[in-house]
């Protein structure tokens, strides 16, 4: 049973309440693995029914080919087939709702659905190709959501279970948290995001539910600059760094306590390029950059290192823990700039 | 025919890891592939397995309790294989043979499309013909394009203007230019276009065409696509993901700083600690995917016609390397580091 969820003034997005097949993220899995594992922990904590693979050696999950697609080395038809295979596995496991760990995956899955709507007979062709390729059938899912949609939906239930709030322990001040929503979540298919492109609520609603204060600033919706081929092919990475600097400069007057993300690439580059920016320009920002699962895990009282994995971050997260009053064992972690 | 003793087979397989291109090119396809798979699928000792870093907190549920096979079984050779000349040569051979036996109608479509005019592509490519319906030159796409701000000579409206012109000469010039490769595929333009064009998708489609026709060789950024084919394509073909965790090496990412360098030096332990699966069975980051899943994935990739592009990129790269008097691996290193 699904019911729409909404915030005032925001378009309604249907987010199912249970039964999710979770597809993995290449970037999270490679660079910030704790964030991805945390999705499964949160699902289990909420008592949701979920799976991340089939139950045979040939039905394990693969990536959606999003990076190859946006890196222009994969045909649309191959992407359609790879995604259709994932949907087939999900259906075989009894799941009609796809939840993606990655926002690019979310856009890729959604784009596949749109193509079936717009291109005559494409579904029949893909079904035939899928059968020829691996004996599976095209099974269109009922819902495709991003994992942050689910945490958004259950933000109040999580808030009630949280040991900590997004407030400064000493003063009670709500912490100022910048939301950075992944472009492929809110821009490519605005009607499939909570709140659309410019007034996206998926992360700000979490911030408010968990006790924090949201920040609006001029470059709030500017891309982080990850740019696929721009960040992953080293000579091009200056573009990525410049986009991160632009955002940091723009948010600086509001002195944010943290940046909250829902996209793997944004999480990596908004965090990691802060060091290079400091080295190149002398500008020190040191704004802890967390994914929504990391923040949820910390506020739920889960171990910052063994469960949340904050040690994967370039900007130390410990100062934020100090503000909130979350204890941590310094002997478990090296702490240096 | 005499059978090789198992220790001889192992020795011969390992030798490929240090072989240069000349020696690799002399090996038969099936020998090369079999050797690769033998090394890849070798399991490590049980005591080397990375047990899932379970919760130290009383409240956090375990990560992957339902995984059906032995959790955390290690495959210590995956790290020896990724990104090597051995893997790339093996991939070249497989790309050719899979295209022949598993490509199908889309393989033929893309091979035929390569010979058609660019104007034909705009009307017939699945992505291109849905990405663009008309333009009123409002400039909304350009006004907030992050790439247009950063790259002085980039203006996405130029791309639209060329497409609107339906002029083959202008299209070819565009496909040969650096202009085509500046877009970061963020999609910031998409919600703002009053005509509901998808400029991001149109650019991606044109980039694909540029590579099929070999026009990407005329630009620095276009030439980088050969590196992209092996970086992302190699990961997908061999590890079922676009990015392998050991690709994000600290010395290739000095901008990530010394803290990341330290993390990366301990990456296996750090990943295991949080419940990921570095080079082990498992569901999360770094997992080694069973060969049966890889086989299904490859069949989907091949059936969709992607190997037409990968084979074309190999053919063109090989010619370029020959013209430059360097090996294909030297060419790969060159385009990856400079273009």
Interface residues (C-beta under 8 A of the other chain):
Chain A: X24 X26 X27 X28 X29 X30 X31 X33 X34 X36 X37 X40 X41 X44 X45 X51 X52 X53 X55 X56 X57 X58 X59 X60 X61 X62 X63 X65 X66 X67 X68 X69 X70 X71 X72 X73 X74 X75 X76 X77 X78 X79 X80 X81 X82 X84 X85 X107 X115 X118 X119 X122 X129 X130 X132 X133 X134 X183 X184 X187 X188 X190 X196 X197 X221 X222 X223 X225 X226 X227 X228 X229 X230 X232 X233 X234 X235 X236 X237 X239 X241 X242 X243 X272 X273 X275 X276 X279 X297 X300 X301 X302 X303 X305 X306 X307 X308 X309 X311 X312 X313 X314 X316 X334 X336 X337
Chain B: X53 X55 X56 X57 X59 X60 X61 X62 X63 X64 X65 X66 X67 X68 X69 X102 X104 X106 X110 X126 X127 X130 X146 X147 X150 X151 X181 X184 X185 X186 X187 X188 X190 X191 X200 X204 X207 X208 X211 X221 X224 X225 X227 X228 X229 X231 X232 X233 X235 X236 X240 X241 X242 X243 X244 X245 X247 X248 X252 X253 X254 X255 X256 X257 X258 X259 X260 X262 X263 X270 X271 X273 X274 X275 X276 X283 X284 X285 X286 X287 X289 X290 X291 X292 X293 X295 X296 X297 X299 X300 X301 X302 X303 X304 X305 X306 X308 X309 X310 X313 X336 X337 X338 X339
